[in-house]
Amino acid sequence: MILTYLRMFAALGLVIGLIYAAAAFARKRQGKPGILSMLAYQGFGPKKGIALMRLGKDVLLVGVTPTELKLMKIYSSRELELEGPGTPERKGRNEL
């Protein structure tokens, strides 16, 4: 009977160890940047809004509704500089 309990606790320990290993693997994999990243999102109602997304060197303006995503405009990295935390502000021609 004691042998049965020992086997049960060993199996439970193995399952818990596998769960921790899977969580560590998922956490490590999640930290890698992908090709597509979300820069900003502005909601206009339940499940409706616009999103600014970076895809490679381009910035995409996308309309979001519950049934579709619609590409509204594509900006090149040279054409658009984002202002905000961590990004330098663009100076006008007279401010140089």
Secondary structure per residue as TSV (DSSP state, phi and psi in degrees):
chain	resnum	aa	ss	phi	psi
A	1	M	-	360.0	-40.9
A	2	I	H	-65.4	-36.3
A	3	L	H	-62.5	-37.4
A	4	T	H	-64.9	-43.5
A	5	Y	H	-64.7	-40.0
A	6	L	H	-62.5	-41.8
A	7	R	H	-64.3	-40.9
A	8	M	H	-63.5	-45.3
A	9	F	H	-67.0	-35.0
A	10	A	H	-65.6	-43.3
A	11	A	H	-64.8	-41.3
A	12	L	H	-62.9	-42.8
A	13	G	H	-62.0	-38.8
A	14	L	H	-64.9	-43.9
A	15	V	H	-64.0	-44.1
A	16	I	H	-63.6	-40.1
A	17	G	H	-62.4	-40.6
A	18	L	H	-66.0	-36.5
A	19	I	H	-64.7	-44.4
A	20	Y	H	-63.5	-40.0
A	21	A	H	-64.6	-41.8
A	22	A	H	-65.9	-39.0
A	23	A	H	-65.7	-41.1
A	24	A	H	-64.9	-40.6
A	25	F	H	-64.0	-44.0
A	26	A	H	-65.8	-39.5
A	27	R	H	-64.9	-41.0
A	28	K	H	-67.6	-39.5
A	29	R	H	-72.5	-30.7
A	30	Q	H	-68.8	-27.9
A	31	G	T	-73.2	-15.2
A	32	K	S	-76.0	131.8
A	33	P	-	-71.9	141.1
A	34	G	-	-95.2	-176.4
A	35	I	S	-76.4	-23.2
A	36	L	E	-117.5	129.1
A	37	S	E	-136.1	146.4
A	38	M	E	-86.6	124.5
A	39	L	E	-94.7	-42.7
A	40	A	E	-158.4	155.4
A	41	Y	E	-143.2	132.9
A	42	Q	E	-123.4	115.2
A	43	G	E	-84.2	146.0
A	44	F	E	-123.1	14.6
A	45	G	E	154.6	-175.2
A	46	P	T	-63.1	116.3
A	47	K	T	60.5	28.5
A	48	K	E	-132.2	140.0
A	49	G	E	171.7	-169.1
A	50	I	E	-125.8	149.3
A	51	A	E	-128.8	143.3
A	52	L	E	-109.8	118.4
A	53	M	E	-127.9	143.5
A	54	R	E	-100.0	127.4
A	55	L	E	-125.7	101.2
A	56	G	T	65.9	-121.0
A	57	K	T	-98.8	-0.2
A	58	D	E	-101.2	153.5
A	59	V	E	-116.4	125.9
A	60	L	E	-107.3	135.5
A	61	L	E	-101.7	117.7
A	62	V	E	-123.0	131.6
A	63	G	E	-86.5	135.5
A	64	V	E	-121.1	126.6
A	65	T	-	-130.3	171.4
A	66	P	S	-62.0	-24.3
A	67	T	S	-108.6	-13.9
A	68	E	-	-156.6	163.2
A	69	L	E	-115.6	132.2
A	70	K	E	-126.3	124.4
A	71	L	E	-72.8	121.7
A	72	M	E	-99.2	-40.1
A	73	K	E	-161.1	149.8
A	74	I	E	-116.4	126.0
A	75	Y	E	-109.5	140.3
A	76	S	E	-82.8	162.5
A	77	S	T	-66.0	-29.1
A	78	R	T	-76.0	-28.1
A	79	E	T	-78.8	-25.6
A	80	L	-	-132.8	127.7
A	81	E	-	-117.9	127.2
A	82	L	-	-85.9	134.7
A	83	E	-	-100.3	140.0
A	84	G	B	158.5	-170.9
A	85	P	T	-61.3	128.1
A	86	G	T	86.0	-1.6
A	87	T	B	-122.0	137.0
A	88	P	-	-69.5	144.8
A	89	E	-	-80.6	146.2
A	90	R	-	-79.3	134.0
A	91	K	-	-96.8	142.4
A	92	G	-	-72.3	169.3
A	93	R	G	-63.9	-33.1
A	94	N	G	-81.1	-11.9
A	95	E	G	-94.4	2.2
A	96	L	-	-73.2	360.0
